[in-house]
Amino acid sequence: MNAKQEEILRENIRQLIDVVKQKRTINEQNLMLEEDRLRNIVRILIETELKNITESTTPDNDPTPNKSTGINVLEDLLKKIIPVLETDYKLLTTDETQRESFRGHIINAVIDALTPAEVNNEAGEEEAAADDLEEEIDVQIGDEAEDDKFIDIRTDAERADDDEEVEEDPRDEFGVEGADETGRNVAYNAFKKIQTSVIDAYELLSNTEDQELFYDYLIANLKLYFDKFESELATNVEEPTNQAYDDAKAEEEPMGDPGEEEIELEL
């Protein structure tokens, strides 16, 4: 091969290399464009999916109301009082009887506070009549004014002893006889926290059907939530195991008392 042919060959090789480089550059550019397009598609899909997830997990601030006003009012009440009852209930971990006492006292107190609507109405009418009668009696007694003529001959010490009344513990009146007192005391404090909310919610309702639904479902839900709290406090959970552990445990030899071994060696 002479010099001219060699030069032509070299030129052809350079041209071929240039062509290959150009194709590679074009392919790389196309590949980059394709990657950018795919990235945009993936980004749009991710944004759409995140939006769907956010919308599905965001609490519904305006849920569809129940058909019963009584149940709607009760649902709002439970959101307020159940966290309070749960916190105080789960303080009682020494003995199950404490929690049973707490549960019984709370339910009993709610029942006492929320008597059926017709009984309340009758009681209201009787109370109004009694007030009228009491007012009439007060007027008659006031006219006589005999109390103003009474001369108290007791000494100061006697007056102090007579005036000093033994104040009854309100928890005794609240309590159920024979129930655990610790559970009673915690229940007393818990009920004071929720009593106003319970009564206010019930008094919103004037429809008899709403009142009955509210009352029945409130008692039922209190019992169900107490069952739930108790199951969450369960401590007798069996530890998982496997065959390898059981076999290794069975092969372990009990260690003797070092003191006994020393005594035997000395003998």
C-alpha positions in Angstrom: 0.0 0.0 0.0 1.5 3.3 -1.1 1.3 6.5 0.8 -1.6 7.9 -1.1 -3.7 4.8 -0.6 -2.9 4.8 3.1 -4.0 8.5 3.3 -7.3 7.7 1.6 -7.9 4.8 4.0 -7.2 7.0 7.0 -9.6 9.7 5.7 -12.3 7.1 5.1 -11.8 5.8 8.7 -12.1 9.3 10.1 -15.3 9.9 8.1 -16.7 6.6 9.4 -15.8 7.5 13.0 -17.5 10.9 12.5 -20.7 9.2 11.2 -20.7 6.9 14.2 -20.2 9.8 16.6 -23.0 11.7 15.0 -25.4 8.8 15.2 -24.4 8.2 18.8 -25.0 11.9 19.6 -28.4 11.8 18.0 -29.3 8.6 19.8 -28.2 10.1 23.1 -30.3 13.2 22.5 -33.3 11.1 21.6 -32.7 9.0 24.7 -32.6 12.1 26.9 -35.7 13.5 25.4 -37.5 10.1 26.0 -36.3 10.0 29.6 -37.5 13.6 30.2 -40.9 12.6 28.7 -41.1 9.6 30.9 -40.1 11.6 34.0 -42.9 14.1 33.3 -45.4 11.3 33.0 -44.2 9.6 36.2 -44.3 13.0 38.0 -47.9 13.6 36.9 -48.9 10.1 38.0 -47.2 10.5 41.4 -48.8 13.9 42.0 -52.2 12.6 41.1 -51.8 9.5 43.4 -50.7 11.7 46.3 -53.7 14.0 45.8 -56.0 11.0 45.9 -54.4 9.6 49.0 -54.5 13.0 50.8 -58.2 13.4 49.9 -59.0 9.9 51.1 -57.2 10.2 54.4 -58.3 13.8 55.3 -61.1 13.7 57.9 -64.5 14.5 56.7 -65.3 17.8 58.5 -68.8 17.7 57.3 -70.0 14.1 57.6 -73.4 13.0 56.5 -75.7 13.5 59.4 -77.7 10.6 60.8 -81.4 10.4 60.2 -82.0 10.9 63.9 -81.2 14.2 65.7 -80.8 12.3 68.9 -78.0 10.1 67.4 -76.3 13.2 65.9 -76.3 14.9 69.3 -75.1 11.7 71.0 -72.2 11.3 68.5 -71.0 14.8 69.2 -71.2 14.1 73.0 -69.3 10.9 72.7 -66.4 12.7 71.0 -66.2 14.9 74.1 -66.6 12.4 77.0 -65.1 9.2 75.8 -61.5 10.5 75.9 -62.0 11.7 79.4 -63.5 8.4 80.6 -60.7 6.4 78.9 -58.0 8.4 80.5 -59.4 7.9 84.0 -60.4 4.3 83.5 -56.9 3.3 82.5 -55.5 4.8 85.6 -57.0 1.9 87.6 -54.4 -0.8 87.0 -54.0 -2.3 90.5 -57.1 -4.5 90.5 -59.8 -5.3 88.1 -62.4 -4.6 90.8 -61.4 -0.9 90.7 -62.3 -0.7 87.0 -65.5 -2.6 87.5 -66.4 -0.1 90.3 -65.5 2.8 88.0 -67.6 1.4 85.2 -70.6 0.7 87.4 -70.6 4.1 89.1 -70.3 6.0 85.8 -73.2 4.2 84.2 -75.3 4.5 87.3 -74.6 8.2 87.5 -75.6 8.7 83.9 -78.8 6.8 84.4 -79.6 8.9 87.5 -78.9 12.1 85.6 -80.9 11.2 82.5 -84.3 10.0 83.6 -86.9 9.5 80.9 -88.4 12.6 79.4 -91.9 11.9 80.6 -90.7 11.5 84.2 -88.8 14.9 83.9 -92.0 16.5 82.7 -94.1 15.1 85.5 -91.5 16.1 88.0 -91.4 19.6 86.6 -95.1 20.0 87.0 -95.1 18.6 90.6 -92.2 20.8 91.5 -94.0 23.9 90.2 -97.0 23.0 92.3 -94.8 22.3 95.3 -93.2 25.7 94.9 -96.5 27.5 94.8 -97.5 25.7 98.0 -94.2 26.5 99.7 -94.5 30.1 98.8 -98.0 30.2 100.3 -96.8 28.6 103.5 -93.9 31.0 103.7 -96.2 33.9 103.5 -98.4 32.6 106.3 -95.5 31.9 108.6 -93.8 35.2 107.8 -96.9 37.1 108.8 -96.8 35.7 112.3 -93.1 36.8 112.8 -92.7 34.5 115.8 -89.1 33.8 115.0 -88.2 37.4 115.8 -89.3 36.9 119.4 -87.1 33.8 120.0 -84.3 34.4 122.6 -81.2 32.2 122.2 -79.8 31.4 125.7 -77.0 29.1 124.5 -73.4 30.0 125.2 -71.0 30.7 122.4 -69.4 27.2 122.8 -72.9 25.6 122.6 -73.8 27.5 119.6 -70.5 26.5 117.9 -71.1 22.8 118.7 -74.7 22.9 117.5 -73.9 24.8 114.3 -71.0 22.6 113.5 -72.5 20.0 111.2 -70.7 16.9 110.0 -70.3 17.4 106.3 -71.2 14.2 104.4 -68.6 13.2 101.8 -70.4 13.7 98.4 -68.6 10.6 97.2 -70.5 8.5 99.7 -73.8 9.7 98.2 -72.4 9.1 94.7 -71.2 5.6 95.6 -72.8 2.2 95.2 -72.7 0.2 98.4 -70.1 -2.6 98.4 -68.2 -1.3 95.4 -64.5 -0.6 95.4 -63.9 2.9 96.8 -60.9 3.7 94.7 -62.9 3.1 91.5 -65.8 5.1 93.1 -63.6 8.1 93.8 -62.0 8.2 90.3 -65.5 7.7 88.8 -66.8 10.6 90.9 -64.1 12.9 89.6 -64.6 11.7 86.0 -68.3 12.2 86.1 -67.9 15.8 87.4 -65.9 16.5 84.3 -68.6 15.1 81.9 -71.8 15.7 83.8 -72.6 19.2 82.4 -71.9 18.0 78.8 -74.1 15.0 79.2 -77.1 17.0 80.7 -76.7 19.8 78.2 -76.7 17.5 75.2 -79.8 15.7 76.5 -81.6 18.9 77.2 -81.1 20.0 73.6 -83.7 17.4 72.6 -87.4 17.9 73.1 -88.7 15.2 70.8 -89.5 12.1 72.8 -88.1 9.7 70.2 -84.9 11.6 70.0 -84.6 11.5 73.8 -85.2 7.8 74.0 -82.7 7.0 71.3 -80.1 9.3 72.9 -80.6 7.7 76.3 -80.6 4.0 75.1 -77.6 4.5 72.7 -75.6 6.4 75.3 -75.8 3.7 77.9 -75.1 1.0 75.3 -72.1 2.9 73.9 -70.6 3.5 77.4 -70.7 -0.2 78.1 -69.2 -1.0 74.7 -66.4 1.5 75.2 -65.6 0.2 78.7 -65.4 -3.3 77.1 -62.9 -1.9 74.6 -60.8 -0.2 77.2 -60.6 -3.4 79.2 -59.5 -5.4 76.2 -56.7 -2.8 75.6 -55.5 -3.2 79.2 -55.2 -7.0 78.8 -51.7 -8.0 80.0 -51.9 -11.8 79.8 -50.3 -12.0 76.3 -48.6 -15.3 75.4 -45.1 -14.8 74.2 -44.5 -16.3 70.7 -42.0 -19.1 70.5 -40.6 -21.7 68.0 -39.3 -25.2 68.0 -35.6 -24.3 68.0 -36.1 -22.3 71.2 -38.1 -25.1 72.9 -35.4 -27.7 72.0 -32.6 -25.5 73.3 -34.5 -24.8 76.5 -35.2 -28.4 77.1 -31.5 -29.3 76.7 -30.4 -26.8 79.4 -29.2 -28.5 82.6 -30.3 -26.8 85.8 -27.4 -25.3 87.7 -26.9 -26.7 91.2 -26.4 -24.6 94.3 -22.7 -23.6 94.5 -22.9 -23.7 98.3 -24.0 -27.3 98.4 -21.1 -28.3 96.0 -18.6 -26.6 98.3 -20.0 -28.4 101.3 -19.7 -31.8 99.6 -16.1 -31.1 98.6 -15.2 -30.2 102.1 -16.7 -33.4 103.4 
